[in-house]
Amino acid sequence: MSLRTVARDDFTNARRSYAVLGVVGVFTALVALIVGMDSGHHPDFYRALLDVSFFLFLVFPIIVAPLAYLAIAGDRDGGAIKYVMGLPNTRAEYVFGKLVSRLGVALAAVLVGMLVALAIGFASYTNAPALDRFAKFTGLMLLFAFSFIGIYVGISAVTASRSRAMLGVFGAYFFLVPFWFGFLPVVGLPALVNTAADLLGVNVSSDTQSFIRSLSPATAYLFSTKIVYQGVHDTYPMIAQNFEGAYTSDELQAQFWFNALVMFVWGAGSMLVGYLSFRRSELG
C-alpha cells in the first residue's frame, strides 16, 4: 500500500458514512441560510460573506470535528490498526493518508456549500456576486479547513481511544476558539494577559492583544478575510468596524501572509507532532 492507497480506501469508506453526509448537509444548510437571509437586507453578496465568516469562525471547527477525530484513534480503539499496519505501508503513509482523506471530505463540504451560496447570490442579490472576492473567500475557507483537520487528525494520531480523541478535539476547539479569542469575559486568554500585565505593572495595548488573538488559527482566518473586502472596507459600517478599527494597517496581524502562515503552521505542525507520537506508539 501507499499513501495514495490509504487515502483512497479511507475516503471511500468515509464518504459512505452518515456523519460525512451530515457534515456536508449541515455546513451547506447553514451557509445557504445566512446568505439567503442577508439578501433581504443587503444588495451586495460580499456583505453576506462577512456574516458567513463570523459564524463559521465559531462553528466550522465543531462541524468538521466528526470527520477527523476518529481517523486514527477509531482504528486503534477498534483493533483495525493491527490489520492496517500488517499491510505493506509505513506509519507515515498511514497517518498522512488519513489526513489527505479526511481533508478531501472537508474540502468537498466547503466547495458544495460555497457553490450553493454562489447560486443563491446570483439569484437573490441586487448586485451580482464578484467572482474574485468569492474565490478569495472560498480559498480561505479551504485553508481554514486544513488547519483544523490537521489539528484534529494530529490529536487522533496521539490518542489510543475514541473517548480520549473526542475529549482532545473538543478541548482543542475550546482552547483555540472561545478561550483564545476571549468570548468568556473572565476565563479567556485576553483576560489572563491583562491580569498578568497588571501583576507586572505594565500595560498591554489593543494592538498587542489583537496580535495575540491572531496566533489562533480561527482568529487568523477571521483576520485574513480582510482581503475579500479590499476596496469596499468603508461601504458597510460592520466591515469598517471590524477591519479598520481592530488594528492598524502596518501591524503584523493585518498582513494576509501572516494569517495564512498561522493557519498553515497549526495544521502542518499538529500533523507532524501527531505522526512523531504515532511512530513511537505500541500498537499491539
Number of C-alpha atoms within 10 A of each C-alpha: 12 15 20 16 14 22 23 17 13 19 19 13 11 18 16 10 11 10 14 19 15 16 22 22 14 15 22 20 15 16 22 22 14 16 26 19 12 21 19 11 11 15 17 19 26 23 20 22 23 21 17 19 20 15 14 21 20 17 14 20 24 17 16 25 21 18 24 29 29 25 25 27 25 21 18 21 15 12 13 13 17 13 9 17 13 10 10 10 15 15 17 16 19 23 25 22 22 25 26 21 26 29 25 19 22 24 21 14 23 22 18 15 21 21 15 15 26 20 12 18 25 14 13 19 20 14 13 15 19 15 11 10 18 19 13 16 22 20 14 21 22 18 19 27 26 24 27 31 30 29 29 34 32 32 30 31 30 25 26 22 17 20 15 15 26 21 14 18 26 16 11 17 22 15 16 21 21 17 20 24 23 18 13 13 11 11 13 17 22 22 17 14 15 16 13 14 13 12 9 9 8 10 12 14 10 11 15 14 17 20 18 17 23 25 20 20 29 29 26 24 26 22 24 24 22 19 17 21 20 10 8 12 18 14 12 11 9 14 18 15 12 15 21 15 10 14 18 12 12 8 12 16 25 23 15 16 11 17 25 19 15 20 28 19 15 21 24 18 16 23 26 19 16 23 24 16 15 21 16 10 13 7 12 7
